[in-house]
Amino acid sequence: MGYRFRRMTEPTAAKPRSTVHIRVNYADVDRMGLLHHSVYLKYLERSREEYIRRRNGAYAALEDAGVLIVVVEANLKYKRPARFDDVLAVTLELYEVGAASMRIAYEVRRLGEDDPIATATTRHALMTREGRVLRLTDEIRAMLTRDEAVKRDGELD
């Protein structure tokens, strides 16, 4: 994965980030009572949606305008399990924005704990519905890289 996620206490290089609180629900755990490994990708997606929402953007509006943010690479490292009813803090940091792509790093922690239970990175390309690569417009770049306009902890606060 190669990206070293900065701790919240480290000086920031002005890389935009958001933290979303997600409660592990019963439907997302396996027979062992652990969050199923595939669900982490869903939680990363939910944190990306919330990241854009907090910057007064909307995935649906981008898609309606013909802009799709497509995952082209995902890497996850599982360190410790999450369990039913845990509240997870998923922190997303946009660490690279290119001409037509972006890279995001994530840390997943139990709320109130310092050590991550999982880390991840994703790479995304902007594309049309026909599969053509799109360059980031100045408007989309500004939305992705600005500070949060809406402050909240969870998805529904």
Phi, psi and omega in degrees: 000321170075342182268128176263111181290132179285138173292154180301335183273350180282152176300142182264145175261031177062033173275127183292142179211160175216151174238128181242134177266127181230127177272132177288118180264165187299324182294343183264001180257159179265188182296340178276356182083013182256148175302124182296141185302328182289337184288336178303320178299321177296319179293325175297318178299315179299322179290325177293318177301314181293323177305312180292318179302319181290348177254024180060030175251176177208128176306315183300319180295320177298313180295321176299330178275002178088014180253117177251135175259104190258131174285123178248349177202139175218132177231129179232144173233119181267126183252318179212153183281152168257154184234164177311134176077359171297144170259121183257142173255110179260112180257127182246135176230121176280107188252353177206128176235117180259195181291325182219015183211171176208158177235140183230139174248150182224147165231135178246124180230155165289138181305129179091354178253150182273323186278133179291147173266343176202151172230155182203161168223149173225151174239137185232146172242146172269130184219162171273169176298337179274359177091011177275141179289138177247143173278147176293128175283163177301323181295315180292318179300316180297317179297316182293328188257358180279165177291161177299134176264335181243123180258124175197161183270307184258189181285332188244011181296000000 
